């Protein structure tokens, strides 16, 4: 769905949002603050354990949240580009 905006414009907005090359460097994320990174990984591991919701349901919810955040980012950027910002 492009909300009437041309797909190339939305594609241009996302060009700098995600670089697949960065996935190979994910292990470097914690180098700046190993303690904080370890705390995040512990929290993430606990959050994804089965409980009231199974891990698959949690992953689907996470995907939906990320999709909506990315959509909001793209929409904001498209509107900014259209307004000349």
Secondary structure, 3 states (H helix, E strand, C coil): CCCCCCHHHHHHHHCCCCCHHHHHHHHHHHHCCHHHHHHHHHHHHHHCCCCCCCHHHHHHHHHHHHHHHHHHHHHHHHHHHHCCC
